[in-house]
Amino acid sequence: MTQSPPTLSIVMPAFNPTQARLGRSLGALRDLPVTAEVIIVDDGSAEPVAEQHAALLPPNARVIRLPENTGAFVARRIGAEQAKGRFIHFIDADDEVLPKIYSHLTAPADTLPDVLAFRTLTEQAGEKTQRGKPDTSHSLPTRMDRIREFLLFRYLFGLWNKIYRRDTVIRAYQTIGDSPRIDRGEDFFLQFFLMWEADSFRYVEEEGYLYCPNDGSVSRGTGPEAFRQRAKDQQNAFGIIRTFITDQPPSAERTEALRHLALRQFTAITGAYRNVLQPKDLEDLQSLAPEIEPYFLEYLPWVEDRMKSAAEIARLRAMTTTLREMLERQKAKG
């Protein structure tokens, strides 16, 4: 008897996962409200995941072993191409799904959106906090609605707080075609095309995913070398997206998309200066200038102005605190 395909394919790239993190991630996938398969794409781990972590694998899991490390973007594409489910959820090997969110997939498939987004929590040092701003459940009816709100960071750039119709995922990868390897910001890169290719989008204000930051992650590196790699990846990602939008027929939609992309690019680059390069002060920033990639260097004056403003604000706050303390001492003396 032919077995019906699962409703959901959970695709998990894994590269040298730890026993504890992978065990927690897979443990949450053993009792789900829908039929599902778990596809672990072993992205060239030093020790094969299927052998090293065999005891952790749930019955509905299968492992695709890649001979060398390709990066999460390619690993996800391979997993999506092998998926049998009508819907796909991309997750990381060190995070945890809150399975109740999958209950939405028990509705008739033709009533479900191409993209179903939901709330994410972050767990650090045992404390859980919400990611992003509180929102209300809603739908976005047009492509421009989806692109605008996505680029404005309303739904985060992680893939893991959204479930996608498999057909939409395949179309997005086909639209992208061949691309250079992107290790930092690959979520943003793929998700732009997913939003573009989707015909419908729904957000539910429900918790569905627990993000557990991993200090060893490539995306969390800091310092000049990590900054250079970030510049390379962002230049590739934004360049491909900009070319794609520019190649669309002239329209108000295209113009608006380019405008929002430019704003997102500015925010991403100035954020990389602050969070990746992490200069201690203006003098430190200027000493690092010779090492900055030309793509990022043109944004240096903006970053310098921001640092000057931040330093002035800090000075005024310190002055206010000193004056307040003086007034309190005089008041205490009567």
C-alpha positions in Angstrom: 0.0 0.0 0.0 1.4 3.4 -1.0 2.0 5.7 1.9 0.6 9.2 1.7 3.2 12.0 1.6 3.6 13.9 4.9 2.0 17.3 5.4 5.3 18.8 6.6 9.0 18.4 5.8 11.3 19.8 8.5 14.7 20.6 6.9 17.6 20.9 9.2 21.2 21.7 7.9 23.8 20.4 10.4 27.5 20.9 10.5 29.4 19.3 13.4 26.4 19.5 15.7 26.9 18.9 19.4 25.1 16.0 21.1 23.3 18.3 23.6 22.0 20.8 21.1 21.0 18.4 18.4 19.4 16.1 21.0 17.2 19.0 22.3 16.3 20.1 18.8 15.3 16.6 17.6 13.6 15.8 20.9 11.0 18.5 20.2 10.1 16.8 16.8 9.0 13.4 18.1 5.4 14.1 18.9 3.8 16.4 16.3 0.2 17.3 15.5 0.7 16.6 11.8 2.4 14.0 9.7 5.9 15.1 9.2 9.4 14.0 8.0 12.6 15.4 9.4 15.4 15.8 6.8 18.8 16.4 8.3 21.3 17.6 5.7 24.7 16.7 7.1 26.7 19.5 5.6 30.1 17.8 5.5 30.5 17.3 9.3 33.8 15.8 10.4 31.9 12.8 11.8 28.8 11.6 9.9 25.7 12.7 11.8 23.9 9.5 10.9 26.6 7.5 12.8 27.7 9.8 15.6 24.1 10.8 16.6 22.1 7.7 15.5 20.5 7.4 18.9 19.0 10.9 18.7 17.3 10.4 15.4 13.5 10.1 15.6 11.7 7.4 13.5 10.6 9.9 10.9 14.1 11.3 10.3 16.5 10.7 7.4 20.0 12.0 6.9 21.4 13.3 3.6 25.2 13.3 3.8 27.1 15.9 1.7 30.7 15.1 1.0 31.9 18.6 1.8 30.7 21.7 3.6 28.5 23.8 1.2 26.9 26.3 3.6 23.4 26.5 4.9 22.0 28.0 1.7 22.9 25.0 -0.5 22.1 22.5 2.2 18.6 23.9 2.6 18.1 23.7 -1.2 19.2 20.1 -1.3 16.8 19.3 1.6 13.9 21.1 -0.1 14.5 19.3 -3.3 14.3 16.0 -1.5 11.3 17.0 0.7 8.0 15.1 0.2 5.8 17.3 2.3 3.4 20.0 1.0 5.0 22.5 3.4 8.6 23.1 4.6 9.9 24.4 7.8 13.6 25.3 7.8 15.2 25.0 11.3 18.7 25.1 12.8 20.3 22.2 14.5 20.8 24.1 17.7 17.3 25.6 18.2 14.0 24.2 19.3 10.5 24.1 17.7 7.4 24.7 19.8 5.4 22.0 18.0 1.9 23.5 18.8 2.5 25.9 15.9 2.2 23.0 13.5 -1.5 22.6 14.5 -2.2 25.4 11.9 -1.3 22.8 9.2 -4.2 20.6 10.1 -6.5 23.0 8.2 -7.3 22.1 4.5 -4.2 22.8 2.5 -6.1 25.2 0.1 -7.0 27.5 3.0 -3.4 27.8 4.1 -1.1 30.6 2.9 2.2 30.2 1.0 4.0 31.7 4.0 2.8 31.3 7.6 4.8 33.4 10.0 4.8 33.4 13.8 6.5 34.7 17.0 10.0 33.6 18.0 11.6 33.5 21.4 15.3 33.8 22.3 16.8 31.7 25.1 20.1 32.8 26.7 21.3 31.7 30.1 18.0 30.0 30.7 16.0 33.2 30.2 13.5 33.4 27.4 12.6 36.7 25.7 10.5 37.7 22.7 12.2 38.5 19.4 10.8 41.5 17.6 7.9 43.7 18.6 4.5 42.4 19.6 2.1 42.2 16.7 -1.4 41.2 15.8 -2.4 38.3 13.6 -2.9 39.6 10.0 -2.4 38.8 6.3 -0.6 40.7 3.6 -2.5 40.6 0.3 0.0 41.9 -2.2 3.6 41.3 -3.2 4.6 44.8 -2.4 3.1 44.5 1.1 5.2 41.5 1.7 8.4 43.0 0.3 8.0 46.3 2.2 7.2 44.7 5.6 10.0 42.2 5.2 12.6 44.8 4.3 11.4 46.9 7.2 12.3 43.9 9.5 8.7 43.4 10.7 9.1 39.6 10.7 12.8 39.2 11.4 15.1 37.8 8.7 15.4 34.2 10.1 13.8 31.5 8.0 12.8 29.5 11.1 9.9 31.7 12.2 8.0 30.9 9.0 6.6 27.8 7.3 6.6 27.8 3.5 4.6 26.0 0.9 7.1 23.7 -0.8 6.2 24.9 -4.3 7.1 28.5 -3.2 10.5 27.3 -1.9 11.3 25.5 -5.2 10.3 28.6 -7.3 12.4 30.8 -5.1 15.5 28.6 -5.6 14.8 28.4 -9.3 14.5 32.2 -9.5 17.9 32.6 -7.7 19.6 30.0 -9.9 23.4 29.8 -9.3 24.8 32.2 -6.8 28.1 32.7 -4.9 28.4 31.2 -1.5 26.8 33.4 1.2 27.4 32.4 4.8 26.4 35.6 6.6 22.9 36.8 5.7 21.9 33.8 3.7 18.6 33.7 5.6 17.8 37.3 4.4 18.9 36.5 0.9 16.7 33.4 0.4 13.8 34.9 2.3 13.6 37.9 0.0 12.9 35.6 -3.0 10.5 33.5 -0.9 8.5 36.7 -0.2 8.7 37.6 -3.8 7.4 34.3 -5.1 4.7 33.8 -2.5 1.1 34.5 -3.5 -0.2 34.7 0.1 1.1 35.5 3.6 -0.3 35.2 7.0 1.1 36.1 10.4 -0.2 34.6 13.7 0.8 36.1 17.0 1.7 32.8 18.5 5.1 31.4 19.8 6.4 28.7 17.5 10.2 28.7 17.7 13.0 29.0 20.3 16.2 30.5 19.0 19.2 29.5 21.0 22.3 31.6 20.0 25.5 29.7 19.4 28.6 31.6 20.0 30.5 29.3 17.6 28.2 30.3 14.7 29.8 31.9 11.7 27.3 34.7 11.7 28.3 35.7 15.2 32.0 36.3 14.5 33.5 39.7 15.3 36.6 41.6 14.4 38.2 42.8 11.1 38.3 39.4 9.4 34.7 38.7 10.2 33.9 42.2 9.1 35.6 41.6 5.7 33.6 38.3 5.3 30.4 40.1 6.2 31.2 42.8 3.5 31.7 40.2 0.9 28.5 38.3 1.7 26.4 41.4 1.9 27.8 42.8 -1.3 26.8 39.5 -3.1 23.4 39.3 -1.5 22.3 42.9 -1.9 23.9 43.0 -5.4 21.9 40.0 -6.7 18.7 41.2 -5.2 19.1 44.7 -6.6 19.9 43.4 -10.0 16.8 41.2 -9.8 14.5 44.0 -8.9 16.0 46.4 -11.5 15.4 43.8 -14.2 11.7 43.8 -13.5 9.4 45.9 -15.8 9.3 49.6 -14.7 6.6 50.2 -12.2 5.8 52.0 -8.9 6.3 48.6 -7.3 9.8 48.2 -8.6 10.7 51.8 -7.5 9.4 51.2 -4.0 11.2 47.9 -3.7 14.5 49.5 -4.7 13.9 52.3 -2.2 13.2 49.9 0.7 16.2 47.7 -0.3 18.5 50.7 -0.2 17.3 51.6 3.3 17.8 48.0 4.5 21.3 47.9 3.0 22.2 51.1 4.8 20.9 49.7 8.1 22.7 46.3 7.5 26.1 47.9 6.8 26.1 50.5 9.6 25.0 47.7 11.9 27.9 45.6 10.8 30.3 48.4 11.7 28.7 48.4 15.2 28.2 44.7 15.9 30.9 43.0 13.9 33.9 45.5 13.5 33.1 46.9 17.0 35.5 49.9 17.1 36.1 51.2 20.6 36.0 54.8 19.5 36.5 57.1 16.6 40.3 56.8 16.7 40.0 53.0 16.6 37.6 53.2 13.7 39.9 55.4 11.7 42.9 53.2 12.4 40.9 50.3 10.9 39.9 52.2 7.8 42.7 50.8 5.6 41.4 47.3 6.2 37.8 48.1 5.3 36.5 46.7 2.0 35.6 49.4 -0.5 32.0 48.3 -0.5 31.7 49.2 3.2 34.2 52.1 3.1 31.8 54.5 1.4 29.5 54.3 4.5 32.4 55.2 6.8 31.4 59.0 7.1 27.9 58.0 8.2 29.3 55.7 10.9 31.7 58.4 12.1 28.8 60.8 12.4 26.8 58.3 14.4 29.8 57.6 16.7 30.3 61.3 17.2 26.6 61.8 18.1 26.7 58.8 20.5 29.8 60.2 22.2 28.2 63.6 22.6 25.0 62.0 24.0 27.1 60.0 26.5 28.9 63.2 27.5 25.7 65.1 28.1 24.2 62.2 30.1 27.3 62.1 32.3 27.1 65.9 32.8 23.4 65.6 33.7 24.2 62.9 36.2 27.0 65.0 37.8 24.7 68.0 38.1 21.9 65.9 39.6 24.3 64.5 42.2 25.5 68.0 43.0 22.0 69.2 43.5 21.1 66.3 45.7 24.2 66.9 47.9 23.3 70.6 48.3 19.8 69.7 49.1 21.0 67.2 51.8 23.1 70.0 53.4 19.9 72.1 53.7 
